[in-house]
């Protein structure tokens, strides 16, 4: 007599468990789907002098002028007497000096619309996490939008960048951060969780240890100012050589037609970010006619 109700209760319990599990996994699945629809962020090699290489996780290849690579997870290295200028697809330019190692731990970018009118503003919210294992980089950013975060780390410090122009130098003995324009927050050691703000014209020198002498803030020395500014100028020049658009994908190949990255949820492939080099028009070949000759 009680067999049927017992079976019904067991069925109801199993059905309820299925709904609970489905609800628990729904947010994760939704997040994964949204991430899949986002375009893969890129870096563009604006200028390559000498020899450098990039490790994308699958292979190590030479870094070539005007080449394009996936940004997140890329490991870049310049060799002796070499330098590289790259541009992220959020518009930030980076100049890598000789014998520099930079590991882009993570670079993600939210979708953005094509045909932007102001290329000096970051196209969408982005998150950058990079490690300067050794060497020197000059960074020149566009105006970061609210919600973006750009953090560069060294073995001795962490730099939260809001500055438009900053230089980071890293080696085994010290980390040196010089701010040319804007401001950054520098954290060093376990006892400096909040960090210290560094403003334009200031330089921080961090050395191993947790004492007060291991973190020094000073004005950028006059003897170093020209060298520091030269590195950010090269980074700024690089970012002016390219801007980024989006191409919609169909099947395996990206289409040539530019379109919005806000795609329908039924599409299996996200759009692709593509660099568009800025071509500087050549100078006029004809000599200008002076007003005196026109009046005569």
VEXSEKE-568530 format. One record per residue (C-alpha): residue number from 1; residue in one letter; x, y, z. Coordinates in nm, 3 decimals. Each point is the difference from the previous one (the first is absolute). Layout:
<atoms>
atom pos NUM code a x X y Y z Z
...
</atoms>
This chain:
<atoms>
atom pos 1 code x x 0.000 y 0.000 z 0.000
atom pos 2 code x x 0.286 y 0.245 z 0.081
atom pos 3 code x x 0.224 y -0.096 z -0.293
atom pos 4 code x x -0.145 y 0.251 z -0.240
atom pos 5 code x x 0.023 y 0.306 z 0.231
atom pos 6 code x x 0.356 y -0.101 z 0.091
atom pos 7 code x x 0.097 y -0.011 z -0.367
atom pos 8 code x x -0.165 y 0.336 z -0.053
atom pos 9 code x x 0.196 y 0.155 z 0.289
atom pos 10 code x x 0.328 y -0.141 z -0.135
atom pos 11 code x x -0.076 y 0.136 z -0.346
atom pos 12 code x x -0.082 y 0.344 z 0.145
atom pos 13 code x x 0.324 y 0.002 z 0.201
atom pos 14 code x x 0.208 y -0.090 z -0.306
atom pos 15 code x x -0.175 y 0.263 z -0.210
atom pos 16 code x x 0.068 y 0.264 z 0.265
atom pos 17 code x x 0.369 y -0.096 z 0.014
atom pos 18 code x x 0.026 y 0.042 z -0.377
atom pos 19 code x x -0.144 y 0.352 z 0.019
atom pos 20 code x x 0.239 y 0.093 z 0.283
atom pos 21 code x x 0.302 y -0.120 z -0.194
atom pos 22 code x x -0.117 y 0.180 z -0.313
atom pos 23 code x x -0.045 y 0.324 z 0.192
atom pos 24 code x x 0.344 y -0.034 z 0.159
atom pos 25 code x x 0.172 y -0.040 z -0.336
atom pos 26 code x x -0.203 y 0.260 z -0.189
atom pos 27 code x x 0.209 y 0.309 z 0.098
atom pos 28 code x x 0.327 y -0.174 z -0.089
atom pos 29 code x x -0.137 y -0.114 z -0.335
atom pos 30 code x x -0.135 y 0.347 z -0.071
atom pos 31 code x x 0.337 y 0.158 z 0.086
atom pos 32 code x x 0.184 y -0.250 z -0.219
atom pos 33 code x x -0.235 y 0.074 z -0.290
atom pos 34 code x x 0.050 y 0.375 z 0.039
atom pos 35 code x x 0.378 y -0.043 z 0.015
atom pos 36 code x x -0.012 y -0.214 z -0.313
atom pos 37 code x x -0.186 y 0.274 z -0.188
atom pos 38 code x x 0.262 y 0.263 z 0.090
atom pos 39 code x x 0.267 y 0.063 z -0.264
atom pos 40 code x x 0.355 y -0.124 z 0.062
atom pos 41 code x x 0.215 y 0.299 z 0.097
atom pos 42 code x x 0.304 y 0.070 z -0.214
atom pos 43 code x x 0.342 y 0.163 z -0.005
atom pos 44 code x x 0.142 y 0.162 z -0.312
atom pos 45 code x x 0.375 y 0.040 z -0.062
atom pos 46 code x x 0.032 y 0.362 z -0.110
atom pos 47 code x x 0.379 y 0.004 z -0.027
atom pos 48 code x x 0.265 y -0.268 z 0.038
atom pos 49 code x x 0.373 y 0.078 z 0.012
atom pos 50 code x x 0.244 y -0.289 z 0.027
atom pos 51 code x x -0.103 y -0.340 z 0.134
atom pos 52 code x x -0.289 y -0.086 z 0.231
atom pos 53 code x x -0.221 y -0.301 z 0.057
atom pos 54 code x x -0.348 y -0.086 z 0.119
atom pos 55 code x x -0.118 y -0.314 z 0.178
atom pos 56 code x x -0.374 y -0.051 z -0.047
atom pos 57 code x x -0.013 y -0.321 z 0.204
atom pos 58 code x x 0.010 y -0.226 z -0.306
atom pos 59 code x x 0.319 y 0.116 z -0.165
atom pos 60 code x x 0.279 y 0.258 z 0.016
atom pos 61 code x x 0.037 y 0.216 z -0.309
atom pos 62 code x x 0.178 y 0.316 z -0.108
atom pos 63 code x x -0.181 y 0.325 z 0.068
atom pos 64 code x x -0.044 y 0.163 z -0.339
atom pos 65 code x x -0.086 y 0.352 z -0.103
atom pos 66 code x x -0.375 y 0.057 z -0.060
atom pos 67 code x x -0.094 y -0.348 z 0.129
atom pos 68 code x x -0.308 y -0.069 z 0.215
atom pos 69 code x x -0.024 y -0.239 z 0.295
atom pos 70 code x x -0.245 y -0.107 z 0.269
atom pos 71 code x x 0.081 y 0.213 z 0.304
atom pos 72 code x x -0.102 y -0.202 z 0.304
atom pos 73 code x x 0.271 y -0.247 z 0.101
atom pos 74 code x x 0.262 y 0.136 z -0.241
atom pos 75 code x x 0.361 y 0.011 z 0.119
atom pos 76 code x x 0.219 y 0.252 z -0.179
atom pos 77 code x x 0.376 y 0.038 z 0.012
atom pos 78 code x x 0.233 y 0.246 z -0.167
atom pos 79 code x x 0.364 y -0.097 z -0.049
atom pos 80 code x x 0.324 y 0.199 z 0.021
atom pos 81 code x x 0.005 y 0.322 z -0.204
atom pos 82 code x x -0.368 y -0.047 z -0.085
atom pos 83 code x x -0.331 y 0.167 z 0.088
atom pos 84 code x x -0.367 y -0.050 z -0.076
atom pos 85 code x x -0.302 y 0.230 z -0.006
atom pos 86 code x x -0.337 y -0.170 z 0.036
atom pos 87 code x x -0.360 y 0.118 z 0.030
atom pos 88 code x x -0.279 y -0.176 z 0.190
atom pos 89 code x x -0.344 y -0.005 z -0.157
atom pos 90 code x x -0.121 y 0.236 z 0.274
atom pos 91 code x x 0.232 y 0.266 z -0.145
atom pos 92 code x x 0.285 y -0.020 z 0.253
atom pos 93 code x x 0.351 y 0.022 z -0.146
atom pos 94 code x x 0.301 y -0.171 z 0.157
atom pos 95 code x x 0.365 y 0.054 z -0.088
atom pos 96 code x x 0.225 y -0.291 z 0.105
atom pos 97 code x x 0.365 y 0.096 z 0.033
atom pos 98 code x x 0.294 y -0.231 z -0.063
atom pos 99 code x x 0.024 y -0.326 z 0.199
atom pos 100 code x x -0.355 y 0.026 z 0.139
atom pos 101 code x x -0.236 y -0.283 z 0.096
atom pos 102 code x x -0.374 y 0.071 z 0.026
atom pos 103 code x x -0.263 y -0.261 z 0.079
atom pos 104 code x x -0.359 y 0.102 z -0.075
atom pos 105 code x x -0.165 y -0.212 z 0.267
atom pos 106 code x x -0.350 y 0.107 z -0.100
atom pos 107 code x x -0.156 y 0.255 z -0.233
atom pos 108 code x x -0.376 y -0.007 z -0.046
atom pos 109 code x x -0.215 y 0.256 z -0.172
atom pos 110 code x x -0.375 y 0.046 z -0.011
atom pos 111 code x x -0.177 y 0.036 z -0.335
atom pos 112 code x x 0.011 y 0.338 z -0.170
atom pos 113 code x x -0.175 y 0.160 z -0.292
atom pos 114 code x x 0.177 y 0.075 z -0.329
atom pos 115 code x x 0.045 y 0.342 z -0.162
atom pos 116 code x x 0.097 y 0.174 z 0.321
atom pos 117 code x x 0.025 y 0.379 z -0.026
atom pos 118 code x x 0.258 y 0.056 z 0.277
atom pos 119 code x x 0.306 y -0.224 z -0.028
atom pos 120 code x x 0.164 y 0.167 z 0.301
atom pos 121 code x x -0.251 y -0.172 z 0.232
atom pos 122 code x x 0.024 y -0.371 z 0.077
atom pos 123 code x x -0.266 y -0.182 z -0.207
atom pos 124 code x x -0.133 y -0.214 z 0.286
atom pos 125 code x x 0.070 y -0.121 z 0.353
atom pos 126 code x x 0.318 y -0.208 z 0.016
atom pos 127 code x x 0.204 y -0.184 z 0.262
atom pos 128 code x x 0.378 y -0.025 z -0.041
atom pos 129 code x x 0.232 y -0.207 z 0.220
atom pos 130 code x x 0.364 y -0.009 z -0.109
atom pos 131 code x x 0.336 y -0.090 z 0.151
atom pos 132 code x x 0.325 y 0.179 z -0.079
atom pos 133 code x x 0.249 y -0.269 z 0.098
atom pos 134 code x x 0.295 y 0.212 z -0.111
atom pos 135 code x x 0.080 y 0.300 z -0.215
atom pos 136 code x x -0.175 y 0.329 z -0.070
atom pos 137 code x x -0.340 y 0.086 z -0.148
atom pos 138 code x x -0.154 y 0.334 z -0.088
atom pos 139 code x x -0.381 y 0.007 z 0.013
atom pos 140 code x x -0.228 y 0.251 z -0.173
atom pos 141 code x x -0.373 y -0.054 z 0.049
atom pos 142 code x x -0.317 y 0.140 z -0.146
atom pos 143 code x x -0.248 y 0.142 z 0.249
atom pos 144 code x x -0.115 y -0.304 z 0.195
atom pos 145 code x x -0.376 y -0.034 z 0.037
atom pos 146 code x x -0.162 y -0.048 z 0.341
atom pos 147 code x x 0.040 y -0.358 z 0.119
atom pos 148 code x x 0.324 y -0.074 z -0.183
atom pos 149 code x x 0.299 y -0.126 z 0.192
atom pos 150 code x x 0.364 y -0.010 z -0.112
atom pos 151 code x x 0.253 y -0.161 z 0.233
atom pos 152 code x x 0.368 y -0.060 z -0.077
atom pos 153 code x x 0.203 y -0.201 z 0.247
atom pos 154 code x x 0.370 y -0.055 z 0.054
atom pos 155 code x x 0.171 y -0.242 z 0.240
atom pos 156 code x x 0.004 y 0.283 z 0.257
atom pos 157 code x x -0.309 y 0.212 z -0.063
atom pos 158 code x x -0.351 y 0.031 z -0.140
atom pos 159 code x x -0.101 y 0.308 z -0.200
atom pos 160 code x x -0.368 y 0.090 z -0.049
atom pos 161 code x x 0.015 y 0.233 z -0.300
atom pos 162 code x x -0.231 y 0.294 z -0.056
atom pos 163 code x x 0.280 y 0.210 z -0.149
atom pos 164 code x x 0.006 y 0.087 z -0.366
atom pos 165 code x x 0.379 y -0.036 z -0.010
atom pos 166 code x x 0.219 y -0.208 z 0.231
atom pos 167 code x x 0.332 y -0.188 z -0.017
atom pos 168 code x x 0.069 y -0.318 z 0.199
atom pos 169 code x x 0.353 y -0.138 z 0.043
atom pos 170 code x x 0.059 y -0.339 z 0.160
atom pos 171 code x x 0.304 y -0.206 z 0.098
atom pos 172 code x x 0.112 y -0.222 z 0.287
atom pos 173 code x x 0.116 y 0.293 z 0.215
atom pos 174 code x x -0.279 y 0.255 z -0.043
atom pos 175 code x x -0.320 y 0.110 z -0.166
atom pos 176 code x x -0.023 y 0.359 z -0.118
atom pos 177 code x x -0.329 y 0.167 z -0.102
atom pos 178 code x x 0.004 y 0.346 z -0.162
atom pos 179 code x x -0.328 y 0.183 z -0.070
atom pos 180 code x x 0.004 y 0.255 z -0.281
atom pos 181 code x x -0.374 y 0.071 z -0.016
atom pos 182 code x x -0.289 y -0.105 z 0.225
atom pos 183 code x x 0.037 y -0.210 z 0.315
atom pos 184 code x x 0.050 y -0.360 z 0.114
atom pos 185 code x x -0.031 y -0.195 z 0.326
atom pos 186 code x x 0.310 y -0.197 z 0.091
atom pos 187 code x x -0.005 y -0.287 z 0.250
atom pos 188 code x x 0.313 y -0.176 z 0.124
atom pos 189 code x x 0.033 y -0.273 z 0.262
atom pos 190 code x x -0.252 y -0.165 z 0.230
atom pos 191 code x x -0.032 y 0.308 z 0.222
atom pos 192 code x x -0.103 y 0.233 z -0.283
atom pos 193 code x x -0.342 y -0.134 z -0.095
atom pos 194 code x x -0.151 y 0.345 z -0.055
atom pos 195 code x x 0.287 y 0.129 z -0.212
atom pos 196 code x x 0.130 y 0.351 z -0.052
atom pos 197 code x x -0.110 y 0.245 z -0.266
atom pos 198 code x x 0.264 y 0.120 z -0.244
atom pos 199 code x x -0.076 y 0.314 z -0.202
atom pos 200 code x x 0.141 y 0.161 z -0.314
atom pos 201 code x x 0.366 y 0.092 z 0.036
atom pos 202 code x x 0.058 y -0.251 z 0.282
atom pos 203 code x x 0.204 y -0.318 z 0.010
atom pos 204 code x x -0.016 y -0.297 z 0.238
atom pos 205 code x x 0.295 y -0.228 z 0.067
atom pos 206 code x x -0.075 y -0.334 z 0.167
atom pos 207 code x x 0.274 y -0.231 z 0.125
atom pos 208 code x x -0.024 y -0.336 z 0.182
atom pos 209 code x x -0.108 y 0.019 z 0.364
atom pos 210 code x x -0.292 y 0.132 z 0.206
atom pos 211 code x x 0.171 y 0.295 z 0.168
atom pos 212 code x x -0.066 y 0.370 z -0.072
atom pos 213 code x x 0.318 y 0.022 z -0.208
atom pos 214 code x x -0.133 y -0.262 z -0.244
atom pos 215 code x x -0.263 y 0.241 z -0.143
atom pos 216 code x x 0.122 y 0.346 z -0.101
atom pos 217 code x x -0.204 y 0.267 z -0.182
atom pos 218 code x x 0.186 y 0.288 z -0.161
atom pos 219 code x x -0.024 y 0.239 z -0.295
atom pos 220 code x x 0.118 y -0.151 z -0.328
atom pos 221 code x x 0.372 y 0.093 z -0.012
atom pos 222 code x x 0.083 y 0.257 z -0.263
atom pos 223 code x x 0.264 y -0.231 z -0.148
atom pos 224 code x x -0.263 y -0.271 z -0.059
atom pos 225 code x x -0.288 y 0.214 z -0.123
atom pos 226 code x x 0.097 y 0.001 z -0.369
atom pos 227 code x x 0.049 y -0.378 z -0.007
atom pos 228 code x x -0.330 y -0.063 z 0.180
atom pos 229 code x x -0.197 y 0.231 z -0.226
atom pos 230 code x x 0.157 y -0.154 z -0.311
atom pos 231 code x x -0.140 y -0.343 z 0.092
atom pos 232 code x x -0.357 y 0.123 z 0.050
atom pos 233 code x x 0.021 y 0.206 z -0.318
atom pos 234 code x x 0.079 y -0.319 z -0.193
atom pos 235 code x x -0.295 y -0.174 z 0.164
atom pos 236 code x x -0.229 y 0.292 z -0.091
atom pos 237 code x x 0.128 y 0.003 z -0.359
atom pos 238 code x x -0.079 y -0.371 z -0.027
atom pos 239 code x x -0.361 y 0.038 z 0.114
atom pos 240 code x x -0.060 y 0.268 z -0.264
atom pos 241 code x x 0.096 y -0.237 z -0.281
atom pos 242 code x x -0.304 y -0.226 z 0.038
atom pos 243 code x x -0.359 y -0.020 z 0.119
atom pos 244 code x x -0.222 y -0.305 z 0.039
atom pos 245 code x x -0.329 y -0.102 z -0.157
atom pos 246 code x x -0.208 y -0.316 z 0.018
atom pos 247 code x x -0.089 y -0.250 z -0.271
atom pos 248 code x x -0.290 y -0.240 z 0.033
atom pos 249 code x x 0.069 y -0.370 z -0.039
atom pos 250 code x x -0.201 y -0.256 z -0.191
atom pos 251 code x x 0.111 y -0.357 z 0.011
atom pos 252 code x x 0.376 y -0.030 z 0.034
atom pos 253 code x x 0.106 y 0.322 z -0.171
atom pos 254 code x x -0.050 y 0.362 z 0.096
atom pos 255 code x x -0.192 y 0.204 z -0.252
atom pos 256 code x x 0.152 y 0.304 z -0.161
atom pos 257 code x x -0.304 y 0.210 z 0.085
atom pos 258 code x x 0.041 y 0.193 z 0.323
atom pos 259 code x x -0.285 y -0.033 z 0.244
atom pos 260 code x x -0.106 y 0.037 z 0.360
atom pos 261 code x x 0.143 y -0.244 z 0.252
atom pos 262 code x x -0.340 y -0.022 z 0.171
atom pos 263 code x x -0.097 y -0.328 z -0.163
atom pos 264 code x x -0.305 y -0.216 z 0.052
atom pos 265 code x x 0.029 y -0.283 z 0.248
atom pos 266 code x x -0.063 y -0.254 z -0.274
atom pos 267 code x x 0.332 y 0.069 z -0.172
atom pos 268 code x x 0.265 y -0.256 z 0.087
atom pos 269 code x x 0.306 y 0.215 z -0.076
atom pos 270 code x x 0.079 y 0.337 z 0.160
atom pos 271 code x x 0.101 y 0.294 z -0.219
atom pos 272 code x x 0.365 y 0.072 z -0.064
atom pos 273 code x x 0.195 y 0.314 z 0.092
atom pos 274 code x x 0.209 y 0.114 z -0.294
atom pos 275 code x x 0.268 y 0.273 z -0.012
atom pos 276 code x x -0.033 y 0.279 z -0.254
atom pos 277 code x x 0.338 y 0.167 z -0.062
atom pos 278 code x x -0.010 y 0.377 z -0.030
atom pos 279 code x x 0.155 y 0.100 z -0.330
atom pos 280 code x x 0.168 y 0.339 z 0.005
atom pos 281 code x x -0.052 y 0.179 z -0.334
atom pos 282 code x x 0.321 y 0.081 z -0.187
atom pos 283 code x x 0.112 y 0.364 z -0.020
atom pos 284 code x x -0.116 y 0.193 z -0.307
atom pos 285 code x x 0.233 y -0.036 z -0.298
atom pos 286 code x x -0.098 y 0.327 z -0.171
atom pos 287 code x x 0.159 y 0.319 z 0.119
atom pos 288 code x x -0.252 y 0.247 z 0.144
atom pos 289 code x x -0.066 y 0.314 z -0.202
atom pos 290 code x x 0.075 y 0.317 z 0.190
atom pos 291 code x x -0.267 y 0.272 z 0.029
atom pos 292 code x x 0.235 y 0.242 z -0.175
atom pos 293 code x x 0.001 y -0.209 z -0.318
atom pos 294 code x x -0.378 y -0.032 z 0.007
atom pos 295 code x x -0.048 y 0.374 z 0.025
atom pos 296 code x x 0.238 y 0.063 z -0.288
</atoms>
